[in-house]
Amino acid sequence: MSTNIDKLRVRFEDYRDKYAAISMRREDGILEITLGTDGGPLHWGRQPHAELEEAFLNIGRDRQNQVVIMTGTGDEFSGPVAEAESNKAAHKQSPDEWAELGWESNRLLTNLLAIDVPMISAVNGPAARHAELPVMCDIVLAAENASFQDSAHYAGGLVPGDGVHVVFPMIMGLNRGRYFLLTGQVLDAQRAMEYGLVNEVLPRERLLPRAWELARQLMQQPEMNRRYTRLLLTEQLRRQINELLPYGLALEGLAITR
């Protein structure tokens, strides 16, 4: 019986090298995932969007992952900055196209929240696209040159309905969150910490060592303490995402389908 169950388990070797936009290494139960494109900073598009949706699922199903660190490549976490004028044609989609992307967008965040071990983000530079992903981690570290922006939604010509409408107002406050989303505001690392998005601002060379230091500190607790604490501390966010993400995606889809 145990042999049959073992066959159902997700194994690290099955997904470790599967994704072009995500490199992974694991040491003593601590999984470090690094986002990037062709050896440089992550360039958002359909492929990394799809890969992260599946990668989060696999990471959450692999019980050998005890703590997760998420970071980026080079001097940027994610980009490029989206420009509304250049993206007008790309924003128009058929209902069938949006059905697929909307399905994926829903699971991108719910799969991240389904990871039931502590998550640490080490934001190595500007996060101009999907900055909600590092912010949704339990501990958020930022390099001194890091910044946070939602360039791809309202400022880029889209309804901000794929989770940013939940995450940023919840964490930084309703009025600050609405201003941030409506104006495409860029928050530097220090202001992001003042607003509650970031826990520590560090020199770039100290960023990953500090993430690993905190991860090893978290590993000192028994496994079920770690898992159940993660579940408890993300429950409010999970409830808001479950309630409001489908509504946001529906409105975003209505605005772009042709």
C-alpha positions as CSV (number, residue, x, y, z in Angstrom):
1,M,0.0,0.0,0.0
2,S,2.8,2.4,0.9
3,T,4.5,1.7,-2.4
4,N,1.3,2.8,-4.3
5,I,1.1,6.0,-2.2
6,D,4.7,6.8,-2.9
7,K,4.0,6.7,-6.6
8,L,1.5,9.5,-6.1
9,R,3.9,11.8,-4.4
10,V,5.3,14.8,-6.2
11,R,9.1,14.5,-6.3
12,F,11.6,17.3,-6.6
13,E,13.4,15.8,-9.5
14,D,10.1,15.7,-11.4
15,Y,9.7,19.5,-11.5
16,R,13.1,21.0,-10.5
17,D,14.3,21.5,-14.1
18,K,10.9,21.7,-15.8
19,Y,10.5,25.4,-16.1
20,A,12.4,27.9,-18.3
21,A,11.6,30.9,-16.1
22,I,12.2,29.3,-12.7
23,S,15.4,27.8,-11.4
24,M,15.4,25.8,-8.1
25,R,17.7,24.4,-5.5
26,R,16.9,22.8,-2.2
27,E,19.1,22.3,0.8
28,D,17.9,20.8,4.2
29,G,14.3,21.2,3.2
30,I,14.7,24.9,2.2
31,L,13.6,25.4,-1.4
32,E,15.0,28.5,-3.2
33,I,13.3,29.5,-6.4
34,T,14.8,32.1,-8.6
35,L,12.7,33.8,-11.4
36,G,14.4,34.9,-14.6
37,T,14.4,34.9,-18.4
38,D,17.4,33.8,-20.4
39,G,19.8,34.3,-17.6
40,G,18.5,37.8,-16.8
41,P,15.7,39.4,-14.9
42,L,12.2,37.9,-15.3
43,H,10.4,39.3,-18.4
44,W,6.7,38.7,-17.8
45,G,4.6,36.9,-20.5
46,R,2.4,33.9,-21.0
47,Q,5.1,31.4,-20.4
48,P,6.2,32.5,-16.9
49,H,2.6,33.1,-16.0
50,A,1.7,29.5,-16.9
51,E,4.9,28.1,-15.4
52,L,4.4,29.8,-12.0
53,E,0.8,28.6,-11.8
54,E,2.0,25.0,-12.2
55,A,5.2,25.4,-10.2
56,F,3.3,26.7,-7.1
57,L,1.1,23.7,-7.4
58,N,4.0,21.3,-7.4
59,I,5.9,23.1,-4.7
60,G,2.8,22.8,-2.4
61,R,2.3,19.1,-3.2
62,D,5.9,18.2,-2.4
63,R,6.1,17.6,1.3
64,Q,9.9,17.7,1.3
65,N,9.7,21.4,0.9
66,Q,9.7,22.8,4.4
67,V,10.4,26.6,3.8
68,V,10.3,28.4,0.4
69,I,12.5,31.4,-0.6
70,M,11.5,33.3,-3.7
71,T,13.8,35.8,-5.4
72,G,14.8,37.1,-8.9
73,T,17.8,37.3,-11.2
74,G,20.1,40.2,-11.5
75,D,19.1,43.7,-10.6
76,E,15.4,43.4,-11.2
77,F,12.7,41.1,-9.7
78,S,10.2,41.4,-12.5
79,G,9.4,43.6,-15.5
80,P,9.3,45.3,-17.9
81,V,7.1,48.2,-17.0
82,A,3.9,47.8,-19.0
83,E,2.9,50.7,-21.3
84,A,-0.8,51.2,-22.0
85,E,-0.4,52.5,-25.6
86,S,1.8,49.6,-26.7
87,N,-0.4,47.0,-25.1
88,K,-3.8,48.0,-26.4
89,A,-3.9,45.3,-29.1
90,A,-2.5,42.7,-26.8
91,H,-5.2,43.4,-24.2
92,K,-8.0,42.5,-26.6
93,Q,-8.9,38.8,-26.3
94,S,-11.6,36.5,-27.4
95,P,-13.8,35.0,-24.7
96,D,-12.1,31.7,-25.2
97,E,-8.7,33.3,-24.8
98,W,-9.7,35.0,-21.7
99,A,-11.3,31.8,-20.3
100,E,-7.9,30.1,-20.4
101,L,-5.9,33.1,-19.1
102,G,-8.5,33.8,-16.4
103,W,-8.5,30.2,-15.3
104,E,-4.7,30.4,-15.0
105,S,-4.7,33.7,-13.2
106,N,-7.1,32.4,-10.6
107,R,-4.8,29.4,-9.8
108,L,-1.6,31.4,-9.9
109,L,-2.6,33.0,-6.6
110,T,-4.6,30.2,-5.0
111,N,-1.8,27.7,-5.7
112,L,0.7,30.1,-4.1
113,L,-1.6,30.3,-1.0
114,A,-2.0,26.5,-1.0
115,I,1.7,26.2,-0.2
116,D,1.4,25.3,3.5
117,V,5.0,26.1,4.6
118,P,6.4,29.5,5.4
119,M,7.5,31.6,2.4
120,I,10.2,34.3,2.3
121,S,10.6,36.7,-0.6
122,A,13.9,38.3,-1.3
123,V,13.1,41.2,-3.7
124,N,16.4,41.8,-5.4
125,G,15.3,44.9,-7.5
126,P,12.3,46.6,-9.1
127,A,9.1,44.5,-9.2
128,A,7.1,46.2,-11.9
129,R,5.0,43.2,-12.8
130,H,3.0,41.0,-10.5
131,A,4.5,42.6,-7.4
132,E,1.7,41.0,-5.4
133,L,3.6,37.6,-5.6
134,P,6.5,38.5,-3.3
135,V,4.2,40.7,-1.1
136,M,2.0,37.6,-0.4
137,C,4.9,35.8,1.2
138,D,5.1,35.7,5.0
139,I,8.4,37.5,5.3
140,V,9.3,40.1,2.7
141,L,12.9,41.3,2.3
142,A,13.9,44.0,-0.2
143,A,17.2,45.2,-1.5
144,E,17.9,48.9,-1.2
145,N,17.3,49.3,-4.9
146,A,14.0,47.4,-4.9
147,S,10.7,49.1,-5.8
148,F,7.1,48.0,-6.2
149,Q,4.6,48.9,-8.9
150,D,1.5,47.6,-10.5
151,S,2.4,48.7,-14.0
152,A,0.4,46.0,-15.9
153,H,-3.1,46.8,-14.8
154,Y,-4.9,50.1,-14.6
155,A,-1.8,52.1,-15.6
156,G,-1.2,49.6,-18.4
157,G,-4.7,49.6,-19.7
158,L,-6.4,46.7,-17.7
159,V,-8.9,46.4,-14.9
160,P,-6.8,45.5,-11.8
161,G,-8.8,42.4,-11.1
162,D,-6.5,39.5,-10.9
163,G,-5.7,39.7,-7.2
164,V,-4.0,43.0,-6.9
165,H,-7.3,44.5,-5.9
166,V,-7.3,42.3,-2.8
167,V,-3.6,42.2,-1.9
168,F,-2.5,45.8,-2.0
169,P,-5.5,47.5,-0.3
170,M,-5.4,44.7,2.4
171,I,-1.8,45.2,3.2
172,M,-1.2,48.9,2.8
173,G,-4.7,50.2,3.6
174,L,-7.7,50.9,1.4
175,N,-6.9,54.5,0.3
176,R,-3.2,53.9,-0.2
177,G,-4.0,50.7,-2.1
178,R,-6.5,52.4,-4.4
179,Y,-4.1,55.2,-5.1
180,F,-1.3,52.8,-5.8
181,L,-3.4,50.8,-8.3
182,L,-5.0,53.8,-10.0
183,T,-1.8,55.8,-10.6
184,G,0.8,53.2,-11.2
185,Q,2.7,54.6,-8.2
186,V,6.3,53.4,-7.7
187,L,7.1,52.6,-4.1
188,D,10.8,52.5,-3.3
189,A,12.0,50.0,-0.8
190,Q,11.9,52.4,2.2
191,R,8.4,53.7,1.4
192,A,7.2,50.1,0.8
193,M,8.4,49.2,4.3
194,E,6.7,52.3,5.8
195,Y,3.5,51.1,4.1
196,G,3.7,47.6,5.5
197,L,4.7,45.8,2.3
198,V,8.2,45.0,3.3
199,N,9.7,43.8,6.6
200,E,13.4,44.5,6.1
201,V,15.5,46.6,3.6
202,L,19.0,45.3,3.1
203,P,22.1,45.9,1.0
204,R,21.8,43.7,-2.1
205,E,24.7,41.5,-1.0
206,R,23.0,40.8,2.3
207,L,19.6,39.9,0.8
208,L,19.8,36.2,0.1
209,P,22.1,35.4,3.1
210,R,19.4,37.1,5.3
211,A,16.6,35.0,3.7
212,W,18.5,31.8,4.4
213,E,19.2,32.9,7.9
214,L,15.5,33.4,8.5
215,A,14.7,30.2,6.8
216,R,17.0,28.2,9.0
217,Q,15.5,30.0,12.0
218,L,12.0,28.9,10.9
219,M,13.3,25.4,10.5
220,Q,14.0,25.2,14.2
221,Q,10.3,24.6,14.9
222,P,8.6,21.2,14.4
223,E,7.2,20.7,10.9
224,M,3.6,20.8,11.9
225,N,4.1,24.1,13.8
226,R,5.5,25.6,10.6
227,R,2.7,24.2,8.4
228,Y,-0.2,25.1,10.7
229,T,1.2,28.6,11.4
230,R,1.4,29.3,7.7
231,L,-2.2,28.2,7.3
232,L,-3.4,30.3,10.2
233,L,-1.5,33.5,9.2
234,T,-2.7,33.3,5.6
235,E,-6.3,32.4,6.3
236,Q,-7.6,36.0,6.1
237,L,-5.9,36.6,2.8
238,R,-7.0,33.2,1.5
239,R,-10.7,34.0,2.3
240,Q,-10.5,37.4,0.6
241,I,-8.8,35.9,-2.5
242,N,-11.4,33.1,-2.7
243,E,-14.3,35.6,-2.4
244,L,-13.1,38.5,-4.6
245,L,-10.6,37.1,-7.1
246,P,-13.3,35.4,-9.4
247,Y,-15.3,38.7,-9.4
248,G,-12.2,40.7,-10.2
249,L,-11.3,38.4,-13.1
250,A,-14.8,38.5,-14.4
251,L,-14.7,42.4,-14.6
252,E,-11.2,42.4,-16.1
253,G,-12.4,39.9,-18.7
254,L,-15.5,42.0,-19.6
255,A,-13.3,45.0,-20.3
256,I,-10.9,43.3,-22.7
257,T,-12.9,40.6,-24.5
258,R,-13.9,41.5,-28.1
